């Protein structure tokens, strides 16, 4: 299955066009290789590295979906793998709501 369809069917992307733009940006990896083509094929057992807004998600393909169904149906097609970034991100104090790396803490003067 094409990677853009897979991302759309599994609800990682809101539309197929967004999935195509996401893949063509060149930041995604399929089995450790950087991909830039929407036509790259995803098979059972493949590992995808998906750059999100504030984290990186690593998934393993467990099944090929046949349609864009409900989220519960999409969730059985992949498994989120443990990565060192998950542990580091959970310990980062800047991940708290309202905290950004560019904002300064307010002090009473």
N, C-alpha and C positions, 0 to 999 in steps of 0.2 A: 504494500500500500504506500502511496506517496506520503511524504512526511507532512505536507500541508493538510492533507485530508485527515491524517492521524491526529494532529494537534487540534483540528476543528472538531472531529468526532469525539475526542476525549475531553473536550471543553477546556483545554489550555488556552485556546484562542476563541474570541467571540465570533469571528467570521473567517471564512476561508481566505479572503483577501488579506486580513490581518495576519493570518498564519503565514501566507506567502511573503509578506513584507518582513515578518520576524525572521524567517529562514534566510531570506536574501540579504539581511543585514550582516550575516556571516559570523555571528557570535555563538552559534549552536554547534554542538558536537554530537556525532553519531558514532558510537564505538571508538571514541578517542580521536576521530578525524573531524576536522572542521568542515562544515558543509555550507554551501552558498546556493545550492539549487533546490527548488521546491519539488523537483521530481525525484529526489533521493528516496530510495526504497527503505521502508521500515519493516523488519521481520520479527518473528517471535524470538525473544532472548536478547534483542538489541538493547543497548544502554544509551540513553539520551541525556545530554547535559543541557538544561534549559535555563537561560539567564532570565531572571524575573527582575522586577523593579529594584528590590533591595536585598535579594538573595539569589543563590543559584540552586536549582532543583535538579537532582539526578534521579532518573526513573529507569526502570527495566520494563520492557514491553512483555506483558503476559498473555495478551490476546489481541487480535485484530478486530476492531469493531466493524459491524456491517452498516451501521447508521449512526446519526447523531441523536442518541436517545437521552433519557434522563441521566442526571449526574450519578445516580447509583449504578446504572448500567455502564457508564463510562469508567467508573472507579475500579471495576474488576478487570480492566484491560491493561493496567499498569500497577507497578509497585514502587513507592518512593524508597530509594536506597539511602542508607546512613552515609553522611559525609562529614568530614572534619569541619566544614564551614557551618554546619548546623549548630554544633556545640559552641563554636566561637561566637556566632551571631546571637545565641541565646544569652551569653554572658556580657554582651556589649551593652553598656548603660544607655547608649544613644538609640536603642530600639524601643525605648519607652514611648508611649503616646505623647505627641507634642514636642519631642526632642528631635532636633536635627543637627547634623555635624556642623552646620554653618551658624547656628544660633548661639548667642552668648547667654549665659545664665544671668538672670536679672538679680541685682543686689539693691538693697534699700540704702539710699544715701541721704 
